[in-house]
Amino acid sequence: MTTTLPFLDARDLRLTTSRAVRSEWLKLTTLRSTWFTTGALVLVLAVLGILGAASVPAAAVTGPADTFPALLGGTGLAVLVVGGLGALVGAREHASGMIRTTLAAVPDRPRVLLAKATALVTLLAPATALGYAIAAVVGSAYLRSTGIPTLALTDPLALRALAGSVVYLVGVGLIGMAVGVLLRTVAGAVATVVGVVLLLPQILTALLPESWAHLLELLPSSAGQAITSLTAGTGSTLTPGAGLATFLAWVVAALAAAALVLTRRDA
């Protein structure tokens, strides 16, 4: 014998991806630390980009494309911010034990990971775009006021560099989230992301023989530089398209590993 509740529609009880995403979005945006971190991200990108424009030496400028990378000068520090936020999204519930509640509500574990990733991208993409936009608008205006040429913001090279920078930082955030799921600790995930993205290239450059230098171009940071490269002759053999493909491969691999471990490991 079955009973029904007249005031409930069975469709309201269905588990949907959109509801999982909405749940993760609420969990993410109701934390004060999320907005502090997002504000810091916008501030870092805007302020360091403007300071980069202000520090461009006029004597070293040979063309408009030479000055535009200075407007993206906040990317290096922003990697720490987005990596940390991603690690927090991936590991926070494991540390508190709330992951068991989440998985009880959404038994489809890959869907949980997809929902977390979607919520994180929805937060990071506009925040990074806003930070870069402020830096580009204010920094470009300053450069022109001092007689230093720079690319117009509507120039295809400038748009590609800005869009590529947004993709790079959002991707680093997703890698941080995946590592957070794998390690279950925020501190460990942040240290791992920083090590792989920022420190590993420096260590390998010092240790590897010069004949192996091309392997460094397969690292996430090198691929990210290729995506936003404006000029040829930077020492990298990766084209922007190849850099994008390489970087996305890192992101997909990290998320796939996180999905596999989340599915097979006890909460």
N, C-alpha and C positions, 0 to 999 in steps of 0.2 A: 504494500500500500504506500502510495506517495502522497505527499501534501505539497501544496503550493502557497506562496504568499501573494495575495492579490495585488499588493502595492509594489511588488518587485517584478520587473520585466527580466526574463532570463537573459536577454541581450545585455543588460547592465552588469551581469556577472561574468561576462566573457573577458578573458585575458587578452588584451591587445597590446601591440607594440607601442602604440601611441599613449596608452595609459601607463605603461612602464616608463616611457620617456618622461611623461608628466610627473610621475612620482620622483624620478631621479632629478628632474629639474627643480622640484620643490625642495628636495633634500639639499641640493647644491646652493640654491639661492636664498634659503632661509638661514644660512650660516653667515654671521658677520665677517668672519675671516675671508669668505669668498669675495665679498665686496671690497675689503681692504686690499686683498691681493690683486683684484682686477683693477682697482684704482691705481695701485702701485705700478701695474703693467703699463697702463696708459701713460702715467707720469714718466716712467723710465724711457719709453719710446719717444715721447714728445720732447722732453727736456734734453736728453742726450742727442737726439737728432738736431735740435736747434743749436745746441752747443757745438756739435760737429760742424754745422754750417758756419758758425761764427769763427771757427778755428781753421778754416780752409785758407792756405797761403795763396794769395793771388798769383804770385810769381810761378807757382808750380802748375797752374791750370793751363792746359792746352786746348780744351774744348768743353762743351756743356756736360758731356758724359763723365768728365773727371770729377765734378763736384757733387753729383747726385748721390753717390754711395755714402757721403758724409751724413746725409739726411737719414740714413738707415743705421746710424751709429749706435742706437740703443739695443740692437738685436742681441749682441753678446750677453749683456746683463739680463735682458728679457728672457733668455733661455733658462736662467735660474728660476725666474718667477713662474713661467709656464710649466717647467718641469716639476717644480714644487707643488703647484696647484694640481697638476695631473696625478702626481704621486698621492696627494691627499685624497683625491676622488677615488683612486684605486684601492688604497690601503686603509682608509679611515674606518670603514665598517668592519674590517677584519680585526683591527685593534680593539674596537669596542664590543665586538661580538654581535653587532646589529646585522651582520651579513646573514646570519641564520634566519632572522625575521624577513629580510629581503628575499631570500631564496625560498622561504615558505610561501610568501605571497606570489612570487614569480618563479615557479619550479624550472622553467626553461632557462638554464643558466647562460647560454650564449645570448639570449634576449636581454638578460640583465646587463651583460657587458656592452651590447649594442646600445641599450638605453643610456648607460653611463657615458659612453663615447659621444652619443648624439647630444646629450645635455652639455658636455664639456665643449664640444665644437660650437654649439649655439652660443655659449658664453664667450669663448676665446676669439672667434672669428671677428665679430664686430668690435671687440675691445682692442685687438691688435690693429685692425683697420683704422679705428679712430686715432690711436696713438701715432701711427705712421702718417695719417692724413694731416694731423696737427703739425708734426715735424716737417712734412713736405711743404705745406702752405706757408708756414711762418719762416722756415729755413730758406725756401726759394725766394720769398719776398726780401729777406735780409740780403741774400747774395746779390740779387739784382740791384738793390739799393746801393751796394758798394761797387757796382760795376763788374761783378764776377758772373760769367755766364753759367747757366744751369739748364737742365732740360725742362721743358714745359710739362706740367702735370698730365697733360693729355697726350704727350708723346708716347708711342708704343713701347719704347725702351723703359721709360719711367713707369708706365702702368705695369709692365711685366715685372720690373724689380719690386714694386710695391706689392703686387699680388703674390709673387714668389716668396717674399718675406713673410706675408701673412700665412701662406701655406706652410712654410718652414716652422714658424712658431707654433701653429696649431698642431702640426705633426709631432713636434717635440712634446707638446702637452699630452698627446695620445700615447706616445711612447712612455712618458712618465706614468700615465694611468695604468698601462699594461704592466710595467715593471712593479708598480704598487700592488697590483693583483698577484703577481708572481711571488713577491717577497713578503707581502702582508705587513710591511712596516714602512711608514712614511720616510723616516730618516734613511733607511737603507735604500729605498727607491730613489730618493733625491740624490744621494751619494753616487748611486749607479748611473743615473742619467747624466749628472754633471761629469762623472768620470769618462763615460763613453763619448759624450758630445764635445766636451771642452778639453779634458786632460789627455785622453788616449791619443789623439792626433799628435800632441806635443811629445808624448813619450815615444811613440812609434817613429816619429821623425828623427829623434835622437838615437834610437836603437837600430833601426833597420838600415841595411846598406842602400846606397843611392839607387841601385838597380831595382829595388823593390818599392821605390817611392810611388809608383803608379797604384799600388794597393791602397795607399792612403786616400785616394780619390773615391774609394768605395765606402768610406765612412760617412755617417749622417751629416757631419759638419761640412765636409768637403762637397758632398752632393748639394747641400743647402747653399753653399757659396756659388756653385755652378748655376743654380736656378736663378739667382739674382744678379749674375754677372752681366755687366753692361758693355764691357770691352773685351776684345780678344787679347791673347798674349798674357793671360794671367798665370800661366804655368800649369793650368789644368787642361786635360784633354777631353773633359766632359763638356758636352754642349748643354745648354739649359734644358733641353728635352731629356737628354740622358741623365742629367742631374736629378730632374723631377722623378723620372722612373726609378732611379736608384734609391732616392729618399723615400718614395712611396713604398718601395719594396721593404725597407726597414720598418715602416709603420705597420704594414700589413703583417709582416713576420712577427712583430711584437704582439699585435692584437691576437693573431692566431695562436701563439704560444700561451697567452693569457686565457683565451677561451678554452684551450685544451686542458690547462691545469685547473681552471675553475670548474670544468665539467667533471674531471676525474678525482679531484681532491675533496676530502671532507671539509665542510665549512667549520 
